[in-house]
Amino acid sequence: MISPALLGTIAVTCILALPVSSGAQQTRAFSLDVNVGRESVRTSGEYRSPQQGAAVDALLALRLGSTGRGAIIAGVSTGTPWAWTSTDICLRASNGGCIPTYPNFVRVGALAGWENQRTTLRAMGGPAYISADGKVAFGLQARVDGAVPIVQRFALVASVRGTMVPNYRGDAFQVYSIGLGIRLR
């Protein structure tokens, strides 16, 4: 059975592959970025060092309107650690229990921001829905990415992303990611 996420990705890819109808239109309204990279987590709480370091991220963005030097954009992003780890070994915590491992945060964000005229640089930020280990929290996300066109509708993309989670199980978290990937416009 095809999952709704896969079906949505296929539909978006087909829409983006359609030819541009107007000769005056320079850029497509939608873009899809997929990145793979490294992730680092910092926290105010007592947690074991994470065994994962890889992360995946996707962003579906819409160019809303032009400004003098670029355009206003909005999008939906999602990201998660690539390697899922767990252990049954209990390391004693200062409070007498076991030290938990870092949560494997799954993030979904609603972002808005700015993109330059050549669509090679953009900055976005907004709220994020965070889920891990059956718990839900809310936070803030920010991202900056740069793209280098390689063929007609594809570009190589590099991104820097950050997520602040002010309260997850009573602790604050900051998740930082860098990645390389592909943009389909």
C-alpha positions as CSV (number, residue, x, y, z in Angstrom):
1,M,0.0,0.0,0.0
2,I,1.3,3.5,-0.9
3,S,1.6,5.8,2.1
4,P,-0.1,9.3,1.9
5,A,3.4,10.9,2.2
6,L,4.8,9.0,-0.8
7,L,1.7,9.8,-2.8
8,G,2.0,13.5,-1.9
9,T,5.6,13.5,-2.9
10,I,4.9,11.9,-6.2
11,A,2.1,14.4,-6.9
12,V,4.3,17.4,-6.1
13,T,7.1,16.0,-8.2
14,C,4.8,15.6,-11.2
15,I,3.4,19.2,-10.8
16,L,7.0,20.6,-10.6
17,A,7.9,18.6,-13.8
18,L,5.3,20.3,-15.9
19,P,6.6,22.9,-18.3
20,V,6.4,26.6,-17.5
21,S,3.5,28.0,-19.5
22,S,4.6,31.7,-19.6
23,G,7.7,32.8,-21.3
24,A,8.0,35.7,-18.9
25,Q,7.9,33.5,-15.8
26,Q,11.5,33.0,-14.6
27,T,11.0,30.7,-11.6
28,R,8.6,28.1,-10.6
29,A,6.3,28.8,-7.6
30,F,7.0,25.5,-5.8
31,S,10.3,23.9,-4.9
32,L,11.1,20.7,-3.0
33,D,14.4,20.3,-1.1
34,V,15.7,17.0,0.2
35,N,18.8,17.1,2.4
36,V,21.0,14.6,4.2
37,G,23.5,15.8,6.8
38,R,24.8,15.9,10.4
39,E,22.8,16.8,13.5
40,S,24.0,18.0,16.9
41,V,21.7,18.2,20.0
42,R,22.3,20.3,23.2
43,T,20.1,20.2,26.3
44,S,19.7,21.7,29.7
45,G,18.9,18.2,31.1
46,E,21.0,15.0,31.9
47,Y,21.0,12.8,28.8
48,R,23.4,10.2,27.3
49,S,25.4,11.1,24.3
50,P,23.4,10.3,21.2
51,Q,24.7,7.4,19.1
52,Q,23.4,9.0,15.9
53,G,24.7,12.0,14.0
54,A,23.0,11.8,10.6
55,A,19.8,13.6,9.8
56,V,17.3,13.9,6.9
57,D,15.3,17.0,6.1
58,A,12.7,17.9,3.4
59,L,11.2,21.3,2.6
60,L,8.3,22.1,0.3
61,A,8.3,25.8,-0.4
62,L,6.0,28.2,-2.3
63,R,7.1,31.5,-3.7
64,L,4.3,33.9,-2.7
65,G,5.2,37.2,-4.2
66,S,8.1,39.4,-5.4
67,T,9.8,42.1,-3.5
68,G,12.4,44.5,-4.8
69,R,15.3,42.2,-4.3
70,G,13.7,38.8,-4.1
71,A,10.5,37.1,-3.0
72,I,8.4,36.2,0.1
73,I,8.3,32.4,0.5
74,A,6.4,30.0,2.8
75,G,6.8,26.3,3.3
76,V,6.4,23.2,5.3
77,S,9.5,21.3,6.5
78,T,10.1,18.0,8.2
79,G,13.2,16.4,9.6
80,T,14.4,13.6,11.8
81,P,17.6,11.8,12.9
82,W,18.6,9.2,10.4
83,A,19.9,6.5,12.9
84,W,17.5,5.4,15.6
85,T,19.2,4.0,18.6
86,S,18.2,2.6,22.0
87,T,19.8,0.6,24.7
88,D,18.7,-1.4,27.7
89,I,21.8,-0.6,29.7
90,C,21.0,1.7,32.7
91,L,23.6,4.3,33.5
92,R,22.8,5.9,36.9
93,A,21.5,9.5,36.8
94,S,22.2,12.0,39.5
95,N,18.5,11.7,40.6
96,G,18.8,7.9,41.1
97,G,17.1,6.8,38.0
98,C,18.6,5.9,34.6
99,I,20.1,8.5,32.3
100,P,17.8,8.7,29.2
101,T,19.1,8.8,25.7
102,Y,18.5,11.9,23.6
103,P,15.0,11.8,22.1
104,N,14.8,11.2,18.4
105,F,12.9,14.3,17.5
106,V,10.6,14.3,14.5
107,R,10.0,17.9,13.5
108,V,7.3,19.5,11.3
109,G,7.5,23.2,10.8
110,A,5.6,26.0,9.1
111,L,8.2,28.4,7.8
112,A,8.1,31.8,6.1
113,G,10.9,34.0,4.9
114,W,12.8,35.6,2.0
115,E,14.4,34.2,-1.2
116,N,16.7,36.2,-3.5
117,Q,15.8,36.9,-7.2
118,R,18.1,34.2,-8.5
119,T,16.6,31.6,-6.1
120,T,20.1,30.7,-4.9
121,L,19.8,32.0,-1.3
122,R,17.0,32.0,1.3
123,A,16.3,32.4,5.0
124,M,13.2,31.1,6.7
125,G,11.8,30.7,10.2
126,G,8.6,29.8,12.1
127,P,6.9,27.5,14.6
128,A,7.6,23.7,14.8
129,Y,5.6,20.7,16.0
130,I,8.0,18.3,17.8
131,S,7.4,14.7,18.6
132,A,9.5,12.0,20.2
133,D,8.9,8.9,22.4
134,G,5.2,9.5,22.3
135,K,5.5,13.1,23.7
136,V,4.7,16.3,21.9
137,A,6.2,19.7,22.3
138,F,6.3,23.0,20.3
139,G,9.4,25.0,19.3
140,L,10.9,27.4,16.8
141,Q,12.8,26.6,13.6
142,A,15.1,28.6,11.4
143,R,17.0,27.7,8.3
144,V,19.3,29.3,5.8
145,D,20.2,27.6,2.5
146,G,22.1,28.2,-0.7
147,A,21.6,26.5,-4.0
148,V,23.7,26.1,-7.2
149,P,21.8,25.2,-10.3
150,I,23.1,22.0,-12.0
151,V,20.5,21.3,-14.8
152,Q,17.2,22.9,-15.9
153,R,15.1,22.2,-12.8
154,F,17.6,20.8,-10.3
155,A,20.1,22.5,-8.0
156,L,22.5,21.3,-5.4
157,V,21.5,22.7,-2.0
158,A,23.4,23.3,1.3
159,S,21.5,24.1,4.4
160,V,22.0,25.1,8.0
161,R,19.0,24.5,10.3
162,G,18.3,25.1,13.9
163,T,15.4,24.1,16.2
164,M,14.7,25.4,19.7
165,V,12.5,23.3,21.9
166,P,11.9,25.3,25.2
167,N,10.2,22.5,27.1
168,Y,10.3,18.8,26.3
169,R,9.8,16.7,29.5
170,G,10.9,19.7,31.5
171,D,14.2,20.2,29.6
172,A,15.2,22.7,26.9
173,F,16.8,21.4,23.7
174,Q,18.6,23.0,20.7
175,V,19.0,20.9,17.6
176,Y,21.5,22.1,15.0
177,S,21.8,20.5,11.5
178,I,23.8,21.0,8.4
179,G,23.0,19.2,5.1
180,L,23.6,18.8,1.4
181,G,20.9,17.8,-1.0
182,I,18.9,18.4,-4.1
183,R,16.3,21.0,-5.0
184,L,13.6,20.4,-7.6
185,R,11.9,23.5,-8.8
